[in-house]
Amino acid sequence: MPWCAPCSRFFNPGSVGSDGVCPDCGGDLTPDQTVEDPSGEDGSELETSGRGKVPWHFWVGVVAMVVYLSWRLIQGIIWLVH
């Protein structure tokens, strides 16, 4: 985990830029305090739009919600017709 000593806090690896500085105070994070991307990449691709990657389980929840709401819409239409 990236750690900033002046701020006394941990940062998500996706929230720290490829330059290795603290986003709050601009202090340097030493290389031994940073963690590489678990996929084996160097991390420069993580910070392309200013946000990290969305976890896979978020998309599973989105799909489940769409399926559920679609089914409820079908039930509502059937209820209105009968």
N, C-alpha and C positions, 0 to 999 in steps of 0.2 A: 504494500500500500504506500502510495506517495505520502510523505509526512513533511509538513512545514513546521520547523522549529519556532520561528517568530510568531506564527498564528496558533501554534499548539493544537493542530488538527490534522486529521487524515483527509485525503481526497480520493475520489473515485478515479481510477486510471484514465477513464474516458474524459474526465473534466480537466485534466492537465494536458496542456499543449505539447507538441513534439519538442519544444525548446526546453522543457523541464523546469519551468518556473511556476511559482504559486500564482493562481489566478486572482487572489485577493491582495497580497502585499507585494508580489513580484520577487519574492525571495527564491533563491535557488534550491532545488531539491536534488540531493546528492544521488548519483546513480545507484548506490547500494540501497537506497530507500524507495526506489521505484520498482514496479513490477511490470514485466513484459506482458503483452497480450496473450491469453491462454491459447489462442489459435496458432501461435508461433510467429506472428507478424511482428514487425518492430513498433507498431502503434501509430505510425504516421497516418495510416488510412483511417484510424478510428476518429480522428478529429477533423473531418473534412468540412462539415457543416456547422461546427460549433456544438454539436450534440453527439452523444455516444450511440452505440447500436441499441436497437430495441430488442429486449429478450424474446426468445421464441415462445415462451409461455404467455406473453401478452397477446400474440397473434392467435394462439389456441383459444384464449378467452374471447377475442373478437369474433372468431368463427362460431363459437358456441352461442354467443349472444345473437348473432345474425340468424342462426338456425332457430333458436328459441323464439325470437320475435317474428320470424317468418311463419312459424307454426301458429303462434298466437293470432297473427293477422288472418291466416286461413280459418282458424276457429271463429274469429269474429265475423268474417264474411259468411260462413255457414250459419252462424246464429242469426244474422240479419235476414238471410234468405228464407229460413224456416220460420 
